[in-house]
């Protein structure tokens, strides 16, 4: 699994707001195009070198047109992107200017990129208000639009805490994010997109709820015994650990070595991991959830120990499920 940035024109189809952190896939010598603060979509599009327009052409086999099927072709280099059928209508990237309507709410374009030879366009916008969970523990929020040209996905806008800079982070953001709008690539797409400013109220509601949930976790302290019981429960050994604590079962016989090692490592991260130097994080449910997240993102390597497998697990598989389960169970514990 690579960054998969589009290099069809000989340069990366990528740009970011000036002064931001360069993407992980670029080296220090590589010039990454930047656009000014308060830029509109036309400027971002020009800087990113993402293709602007496409055209639908009849699909042919051995010179014979196939009824109902069309090829989607980039107009800048004439490269074919996909074969589609029926009512599919591509939403050209130059027509994403409706995203400018969100600038009035204080959002800023953060990154824009083409992926998979231009088959996918991703545009990230940063929300104006960061979430201060506790002290200096701050969570940044983004909206990101995904526009595809191969029929693999509806046009969609999601909200997430991940800054998208490549295929990997795009998949992560899709997995962790919440959908704001989805629309098929048909003639009715424009009608749905006109409702985008109204839907921003839902974005603000979600942000407020997430902040309240995280702050609740931050104000609830947990003991060493609670941490241990919580982690075994999250890992699927809640009943077995309860029997161990009641003296009805033996720890080593009832719970796998791997699970015991995981609990030991996550418990350690809860007191020594990233962000634990921020006052109020260590010893809280928020700190414990962050320890689970750090473990799944940086410590838990699936069998085979390849980076690709680790990323898939983190974004879509066991790692993602573990983080979701940990957050929900932490909320349950905080509310009891």
Legacy VTK file of the C-alpha trace (Angstrom):
# vtk DataFile Version 3.0
C-alpha trace
ASCII
DATASET POLYDATA
POINTS 336 float
0.000 0.000 0.000
1.709 3.175 -1.180
0.911 6.870 -1.190
-0.496 6.284 -4.707
-0.261 9.964 -5.648
-0.980 10.652 -9.327
2.215 11.433 -11.292
0.594 11.280 -14.752
1.872 14.748 -15.664
5.376 14.109 -14.322
4.786 15.933 -11.025
2.763 14.940 -7.967
-0.886 15.943 -8.199
-0.799 17.405 -4.716
-0.849 20.792 -3.005
-1.198 21.993 0.583
-1.885 25.219 2.419
1.225 27.316 2.961
3.127 26.681 6.156
1.684 23.205 6.768
3.608 19.988 7.367
4.887 18.343 4.198
3.502 14.863 3.439
5.399 11.806 4.669
5.986 10.495 1.123
7.990 13.558 -0.009
11.703 14.040 0.552
13.254 17.284 1.750
14.467 18.205 -1.746
11.050 17.783 -3.348
9.117 20.995 -3.928
5.538 20.622 -2.734
3.193 23.234 -4.234
1.479 25.428 -1.664
-1.525 27.708 -1.920
-2.147 30.835 0.184
-4.436 30.997 3.205
-8.021 31.880 2.230
-7.548 30.436 -1.265
-10.579 29.511 -3.302
-10.946 26.247 -5.193
-9.706 27.624 -8.525
-6.332 28.463 -6.944
-6.089 25.148 -5.103
-6.912 23.206 -8.260
-4.301 25.067 -10.286
-1.567 24.510 -7.706
-2.342 20.826 -7.198
-2.126 19.850 -10.884
-5.196 17.667 -10.455
-6.936 17.107 -13.780
-9.742 19.587 -14.338
-12.070 17.974 -16.860
-13.015 14.612 -18.329
-15.186 13.450 -21.183
-17.422 10.456 -21.781
-16.675 8.533 -24.974
-18.444 5.464 -26.366
-16.924 2.201 -25.163
-15.902 -0.074 -28.016
-14.736 -3.667 -28.342
-12.886 -4.533 -31.553
-14.168 -1.325 -33.060
-17.794 -2.074 -32.208
-19.591 0.310 -29.848
-21.026 -1.327 -26.707
-24.492 0.146 -26.027
-24.922 1.743 -22.609
-21.201 1.779 -21.743
-18.827 4.728 -21.809
-15.182 5.438 -21.195
-14.168 8.245 -18.825
-11.127 9.993 -20.323
-8.969 12.775 -18.869
-8.877 15.741 -21.193
-5.430 16.958 -20.131
-3.529 13.850 -21.254
-6.253 11.682 -22.873
-5.605 8.836 -20.408
-8.616 6.559 -19.860
-9.782 6.342 -16.255
-12.582 3.779 -16.334
-15.530 2.198 -18.103
-18.931 3.193 -16.701
-22.508 2.542 -17.675
-26.045 3.842 -17.494
-26.732 7.228 -15.941
-23.207 7.778 -14.608
-22.031 11.375 -15.039
-18.554 12.379 -13.869
-18.308 15.406 -11.606
-15.332 17.240 -13.077
-12.836 18.596 -10.582
-13.169 22.119 -11.923
-16.785 21.979 -10.762
-15.873 21.354 -7.121
-16.011 25.119 -6.646
-19.203 24.671 -4.615
-16.834 23.795 -1.743
-16.026 27.506 -1.641
-19.432 27.959 0.013
-17.910 26.453 3.165
-15.229 29.140 3.352
-17.907 31.436 4.734
-18.129 29.177 7.794
-14.437 29.660 8.529
-13.104 26.506 6.853
-9.816 26.560 4.938
-8.564 24.296 2.178
-5.811 22.145 3.715
-4.748 19.627 1.042
-5.830 18.541 -2.423
-4.583 15.532 -4.350
-5.163 13.092 -7.173
-4.803 9.380 -6.414
-4.571 6.264 -8.566
-3.616 8.042 -11.812
-6.400 10.566 -11.295
-9.230 8.111 -10.676
-9.751 9.574 -7.201
-9.630 13.209 -6.107
-9.498 14.092 -2.402
-9.877 17.615 -1.033
-9.379 18.315 2.671
-10.701 21.384 4.478
-9.815 22.239 8.063
-12.587 23.266 10.419
-12.011 26.590 12.178
-12.309 25.350 15.759
-9.923 22.774 17.196
-11.265 20.673 20.055
-9.499 21.255 23.357
-10.075 18.056 25.312
-8.027 18.884 28.387
-5.171 21.333 28.855
-3.032 21.331 25.725
-4.526 18.096 24.364
-6.056 19.398 21.140
-7.833 17.491 18.358
-7.962 19.009 14.866
-10.989 18.417 12.670
-11.347 18.169 8.913
-13.947 17.778 6.220
-12.758 15.887 3.172
-14.438 15.431 -0.180
-13.890 12.281 -2.251
-14.623 12.448 -5.971
-14.099 9.307 -8.056
-14.026 8.752 -11.803
-14.275 4.960 -11.901
-17.684 4.319 -10.347
-16.083 2.776 -7.257
-17.587 5.260 -4.820
-20.281 7.890 -4.643
-19.245 11.491 -4.328
-19.026 12.032 -0.601
-18.005 14.488 2.067
-16.950 13.144 5.459
-15.737 14.574 8.743
-12.665 13.106 10.438
-9.718 13.965 12.668
-7.184 12.792 10.084
-5.362 15.155 7.716
-5.441 13.396 4.338
-2.154 13.486 2.385
-2.162 10.125 0.541
-4.100 6.948 -0.150
-3.261 5.528 3.288
-4.555 8.498 5.266
-7.574 8.757 2.963
-8.553 5.204 3.851
-7.968 5.912 7.523
-10.152 9.028 7.378
-12.931 7.104 5.610
-12.802 4.429 8.290
-12.833 6.749 11.286
-14.970 9.516 9.834
-18.673 10.269 9.800
-20.488 10.844 6.535
-21.981 14.290 5.872
-23.251 13.793 2.333
-23.181 11.046 -0.304
-24.553 11.303 -3.826
-24.430 9.133 -6.921
-22.701 10.439 -10.035
-25.922 11.179 -11.878
-27.764 14.277 -13.067
-29.311 14.672 -9.582
-25.907 15.141 -7.934
-26.013 18.939 -8.189
-29.346 19.119 -6.355
-27.900 17.308 -3.335
-24.764 19.428 -3.279
-26.828 22.608 -2.990
-27.813 21.439 0.502
-24.192 21.394 1.682
-24.308 24.682 3.672
-27.397 23.401 5.531
-25.633 20.133 6.345
-22.800 22.033 7.991
-25.103 22.419 11.003
-24.888 18.637 11.410
-21.098 18.897 11.313
-21.161 21.356 14.188
-23.527 19.119 16.130
-21.243 16.104 15.689
-18.220 18.134 16.756
-19.972 19.328 19.897
-21.023 15.787 20.812
-17.538 14.383 20.204
-15.974 17.122 22.349
-18.412 16.436 25.179
-17.711 12.699 25.023
-13.931 13.196 25.056
-14.083 15.718 27.881
-16.201 13.283 29.876
-13.501 10.636 29.445
-10.836 13.155 30.446
-12.514 13.977 33.758
-12.961 10.350 34.832
-9.999 8.745 36.618
-9.329 5.010 36.591
-7.435 2.791 38.993
-4.900 0.133 38.010
-7.526 -2.552 38.675
-10.069 -0.783 36.473
-7.500 -0.419 33.687
-6.750 -4.126 33.759
-10.429 -5.140 33.774
-11.231 -2.621 31.024
-8.492 -3.867 28.714
-9.345 -7.538 29.128
-12.966 -6.654 28.384
-12.006 -4.712 25.227
-9.834 -7.620 24.077
-12.728 -10.054 24.510
-11.660 -11.684 27.762
-13.994 -9.855 30.149
-15.783 -12.976 31.456
-12.560 -14.948 31.798
-10.877 -12.143 33.735
-13.890 -11.828 36.041
-13.526 -15.528 36.878
-9.814 -15.025 37.503
-10.493 -12.125 39.880
-13.086 -14.147 41.770
-10.603 -16.986 42.216
-12.536 -19.401 40.020
-9.948 -19.556 37.224
-6.223 -19.303 36.623
-4.962 -16.296 34.625
-2.412 -18.176 32.499
-4.806 -21.024 31.777
-7.835 -18.845 30.959
-6.292 -15.995 28.975
-3.856 -16.290 26.071
-0.258 -15.152 26.363
-0.833 -12.673 23.531
-3.763 -11.033 25.352
-1.790 -10.813 28.595
1.107 -9.185 26.733
-1.278 -6.727 25.057
-2.756 -5.695 28.388
0.707 -5.206 29.837
1.845 -3.041 26.904
-1.297 -0.892 26.730
-1.225 -0.393 30.499
2.340 0.848 30.145
1.338 3.239 27.332
-1.451 4.637 29.513
1.252 6.102 31.754
4.197 6.597 29.389
2.687 6.945 25.910
2.140 9.938 23.648
0.306 12.791 25.343
0.677 11.479 28.880
2.883 14.472 29.704
-0.183 16.710 29.357
-1.642 17.379 32.817
-4.896 15.485 33.348
-4.386 12.851 30.660
-2.468 10.251 32.647
-4.747 8.152 34.836
-7.935 9.176 32.985
-10.253 7.229 30.715
-9.189 9.591 27.918
-5.567 8.622 28.499
-6.514 4.958 28.554
-8.378 5.255 25.239
-5.392 7.055 23.729
-3.163 4.206 24.896
-5.354 1.721 23.004
-5.194 3.958 19.925
-1.417 4.302 20.141
-1.043 0.558 20.531
-3.210 -0.281 17.513
-1.630 2.417 15.320
2.022 1.923 16.217
2.560 -1.267 18.183
0.142 -3.930 16.991
1.591 -5.546 13.855
-0.513 -8.347 12.338
0.935 -11.737 11.538
3.534 -11.358 8.818
4.714 -8.009 10.216
4.426 -6.156 6.915
3.615 -2.445 6.851
0.729 -3.028 4.455
-0.915 -5.520 6.805
-0.461 -3.167 9.729
-2.096 -0.302 7.817
-5.018 -2.443 6.702
-5.533 -3.576 10.295
-5.314 -0.040 11.638
-7.754 1.424 9.118
-10.235 -1.362 8.422
-9.640 -4.521 10.436
-8.950 -5.640 13.975
-7.117 -2.453 14.934
-9.980 -0.189 13.893
-12.529 -2.407 15.637
-10.445 -2.384 18.808
-10.346 1.426 18.879
-14.091 1.709 18.281
-14.809 -0.807 21.004
-12.444 0.932 23.431
-14.057 4.339 22.890
-17.593 3.019 23.327
-16.725 0.993 26.425
-14.865 3.942 27.916
-17.999 6.054 27.470
-20.098 3.355 29.121
-17.721 3.253 32.074
-17.667 7.057 32.342
-21.443 7.290 32.408
-21.923 4.602 35.069
LINES 1 337
336 0 1 2 3 4 5 6 7 8 9 10 11 12 13 14 15 16 17 18 19 20 21 22 23 24 25 26 27 28 29 30 31 32 33 34 35 36 37 38 39 40 41 42 43 44 45 46 47 48 49 50 51 52 53 54 55 56 57 58 59 60 61 62 63 64 65 66 67 68 69 70 71 72 73 74 75 76 77 78 79 80 81 82 83 84 85 86 87 88 89 90 91 92 93 94 95 96 97 98 99 100 101 102 103 104 105 106 107 108 109 110 111 112 113 114 115 116 117 118 119 120 121 122 123 124 125 126 127 128 129 130 131 132 133 134 135 136 137 138 139 140 141 142 143 144 145 146 147 148 149 150 151 152 153 154 155 156 157 158 159 160 161 162 163 164 165 166 167 168 169 170 171 172 173 174 175 176 177 178 179 180 181 182 183 184 185 186 187 188 189 190 191 192 193 194 195 196 197 198 199 200 201 202 203 204 205 206 207 208 209 210 211 212 213 214 215 216 217 218 219 220 221 222 223 224 225 226 227 228 229 230 231 232 233 234 235 236 237 238 239 240 241 242 243 244 245 246 247 248 249 250 251 252 253 254 255 256 257 258 259 260 261 262 263 264 265 266 267 268 269 270 271 272 273 274 275 276 277 278 279 280 281 282 283 284 285 286 287 288 289 290 291 292 293 294 295 296 297 298 299 300 301 302 303 304 305 306 307 308 309 310 311 312 313 314 315 316 317 318 319 320 321 322 323 324 325 326 327 328 329 330 331 332 333 334 335
